[in-house]
């Protein structure tokens, strides 16, 4: 059963202006030139002004943003990667509104956006930055086709550590995707699960258990059959997670965790 979640629309906490910052521009190259001047300014206040401009353009001139997608979001990614935390935070919060406006039109730049978010901010000790980063990921999950995100989330969950690892495991939405794309889920999520089985910290173990149960709920005996080609330790660990207690039917743990996590995260901004 495919699950759908309705989350009330919320404005990002950065108070990014959605009003047009000037006349709507039609020339792509002039648009990129002017936006570059703002987003690459030496003055961080001008860079923040450029972020406001981009949010406004996503609302009032989305066709221009989409036509200029790669150069524009290349500039935007640099604001996620720079050393000024004020600009980082503003960019992460601005991204939430842009995702809601552009949705799947952002598919072409996810390979640039997702690593910039998770590699640099998902383990941040700055609570505001971490909260904004998780909020941006939640908006991606809620507004884009999750099949576009699965490979990125699975890969990053394998290579990252700490809270970032836990957050990404919890966003591998097996229950939502498997009915539509079973082969894709098995291809991407099973290698992640095999690598997670075994000794781990409490939070990683809980996230791994949720992922394992969601896969078992969808695949049934096929999960153990897939594990047969793995080292014996994988099969033993899998049996411990799937055989010690009755699996909960209905909404899988990973879906519940994501809805609760995203809702709490977004409420914190109200």
SEBA-772229 format. One record per residue (C-alpha): x, z negated, y; residue number from 1. Coordinates in steps of 0.02 Angstrom, whole numbers, plus 50000, padded with zeros to 5 digits. Layout:
residues N
    east      up   north   num
       X       Z       Y   NUM
...
END
This chain:
residues 270
    east      up   north   num
   50000   50000   50000     1
   50071   50050   50168     2
   50065   49912   50298     3
   50039   49938   50482     4
   50070   49811   50618     5
   49991   49806   50789     6
   50096   49719   50920     7
   50033   49703   51100     8
   50132   49805   51224     9
   50249   49699   51328    10
   50359   49740   51474    11
   50545   49702   51456    12
   50605   49544   51541    13
   50732   49638   51645    14
   50593   49682   51770    15
   50656   49861   51766    16
   50565   49963   51895    17
   50449   50094   51822    18
   50413   50171   51991    19
   50491   50340   52028    20
   50654   50313   52121    21
   50637   50479   52213    22
   50562   50653   52197    23
   50541   50711   52018    24
   50687   50825   51980    25
   50672   50990   51888    26
   50854   51046   51876    27
   50933   50974   51719    28
   51114   50985   51777    29
   51077   50908   51946    30
   50980   50770   51861    31
   51126   50730   51745    32
   51248   50736   51891    33
   51148   50611   51995    34
   51116   50495   51848    35
   51301   50501   51803    36
   51348   50450   51980    37
   51239   50295   51963    38
   51278   50245   51785    39
   51465   50270   51803    40
   51479   50187   51974    41
   51615   50055   51997    42
   51483   49942   52074    43
   51384   49856   51935    44
   51232   49847   52049    45
   51231   50037   52060    46
   51243   50047   51870    47
   51091   49933   51857    48
   51003   50045   51983    49
   51042   50190   51868    50
   50960   50097   51723    51
   50805   50071   51830    52
   50807   50257   51869    53
   50816   50301   51685    54
   50671   50187   51639    55
   50566   50263   51779    56
   50611   50438   51721    57
   50559   50398   51542    58
   50387   50355   51611    59
   50364   50483   51749    60
   50475   50628   51696    61
   50499   50610   51507    62
   50522   50796   51478    63
   50680   50794   51585    64
   50750   50644   51490    65
   50713   50727   51323    66
   50793   50891   51380    67
   50947   50793   51434    68
   50943   50672   51287    69
   51124   50677   51227    70
   51215   50666   51394    71
   51090   50539   51462    72
   51100   50422   51314    73
   51287   50446   51305    74
   51291   50371   51479    75
   51169   50236   51427    76
   51271   50190   51273    77
   51422   50161   51385    78
   51321   50029   51477    79
   51290   49942   51310    80
   51476   49946   51273    81
   51549   49895   51440    82
   51622   49722   51474    83
   51498   49667   51608    84
   51371   49555   51519    85
   51244   49572   51659    86
   51240   49760   51634    87
   51236   49740   51443    88
   51086   49625   51455    89
   50995   49736   51578    90
   51026   49889   51469    91
   50964   49803   51311    92
   50805   49747   51396    93
   50779   49917   51478    94
   50798   50000   51309    95
   50644   49910   51244    96
   50533   49997   51371    97
   50616   50165   51343    98
   50588   50154   51156    99
   50402   50122   51182   100
   50391   50273   51296   101
   50498   50400   51201   102
   50469   50342   51021   103
   50527   50471   50891   104
   50602   50580   51027   105
   50750   50460   51016   106
   50786   50509   50835   107
   50932   50621   50885   108
   51028   50479   50969   109
   50996   50337   50846   110
   51169   50360   50770   111
   51240   50314   50940   112
   51115   50182   50995   113
   51100   50075   50839   114
   51288   50045   50815   115
   51307   50006   51001   116
   51172   49872   50983   117
   51218   49792   50818   118
   51408   49803   50823   119
   51424   49730   50996   120
   51275   49615   51026   121
   51189   49559   50866   122
   51319   49423   50837   123
   51330   49377   51021   124
   51350   49193   51064   125
   51255   49229   51225   126
   51076   49187   51177   127
   50999   49302   51307   128
   51103   49450   51248   129
   51066   49413   51065   130
   50880   49397   51101   131
   50879   49562   51197   132
   50974   49649   51057   133
   50851   49589   50924   134
   50708   49638   51038   135
   50777   49814   51054   136
   50791   49829   50864   137
   50613   49766   50843   138
   50550   49899   50963   139
   50642   50032   50864   140
   50562   49971   50702   141
   50388   49961   50778   142
   50391   50127   50872   143
   50495   50247   50766   144
   50477   50317   50591   145
   50571   50187   50490   146
   50644   50320   50376   147
   50753   50368   50525   148
   50823   50190   50531   149
   50842   50148   50348   150
   51014   50222   50318   151
   51085   50148   50478   152
   51016   49974   50442   153
   51073   49976   50260   154
   51249   50033   50305   155
   51269   49907   50445   156
   51198   49767   50338   157
   51334   49803   50211   158
   51481   49800   50332   159
   51431   49668   50460   160
   51433   49480   50438   161
   51349   49328   50511   162
   51176   49331   50590   163
   51188   49519   50615   164
   51193   49543   50427   165
   51039   49434   50401   166
   50940   49519   50539   167
   50976   49692   50471   168
   50934   49648   50291   169
   50766   49582   50352   170
   50731   49747   50439   171
   50747   49854   50282   172
   50559   49879   50267   173
   50542   49923   50085   174
   50355   49889   50076   175
   50316   50006   50221   176
   50431   50147   50167   177
   50428   50149   49978   178
   50253   50223   49956   179
   50303   50369   50068   180
   50487   50392   50029   181
   50529   50310   49861   182
   50684   50414   49828   183
   50755   50378   50001   184
   50727   50192   49982   185
   50809   50187   49811   186
   50955   50292   49872   187
   50990   50181   50024   188
   50922   50008   49984   189
   50982   49987   49805   190
   51169   50000   49847   191
   51138   49870   49983   192
   51053   49753   49858   193
   51191   49773   49727   194
   51322   49726   49856   195
   51222   49574   49913   196
   51195   49497   49742   197
   51308   49352   49699   198
   51362   49197   49796   199
   51315   49200   49981   200
   51269   49085   50124   201
   51095   49012   50134   202
   51025   49133   50263   203
   51101   49287   50179   204
   51038   49226   50010   205
   50861   49206   50076   206
   50862   49379   50154   207
   50933   49452   49993   208
   50797   49367   49891   209
   50663   49442   50004   210
   50738   49615   49988   211
   50753   49597   49799   212
   50572   49542   49780   213
   50509   49682   49891   214
   50603   49811   49786   215
   50543   49732   49624   216
   50364   49732   49688   217
   50374   49920   49720   218
   50486   49976   49576   219
   50433   49856   49439   220
   50540   49876   49281   221
   50627   50022   49367   222
   50731   49899   49468   223
   50811   49824   49313   224
   50832   49999   49239   225
   50927   50052   49395   226
   51036   49897   49381   227
   51086   49944   49203   228
   51220   50062   49270   229
   51297   49922   49375   230
   51422   49789   49318   231
   51346   49653   49206   232
   51355   49525   49347   233
   51229   49628   49447   234
   51104   49621   49305   235
   51126   49433   49285   236
   51104   49398   49470   237
   50954   49514   49477   238
   50871   49424   49331   239
   50895   49258   49420   240
   50805   49321   49575   241
   50664   49414   49486   242
   50639   49307   49332   243
   50638   49127   49392   244
   50471   49130   49483   245
   50318   49237   49495   246
   50331   49367   49631   247
   50205   49354   49772   248
   50089   49503   49776   249
   50015   49578   49933   250
   50121   49573   50089   251
   50303   49565   50042   252
   50419   49434   50117   253
   50518   49563   50214   254
   50364   49625   50306   255
   50305   49449   50347   256
   50477   49400   50410   257
   50489   49552   50522   258
   50318   49531   50601   259
   50347   49346   50631   260
   50524   49374   50695   261
   50477   49516   50812   262
   50323   49427   50877   263
   50421   49267   50913   264
   50562   49367   50991   265
   50446   49464   51106   266
   50343   49310   51153   267
   50503   49229   51216   268
   50509   49363   51352   269
   50333   49331   51418   270
END
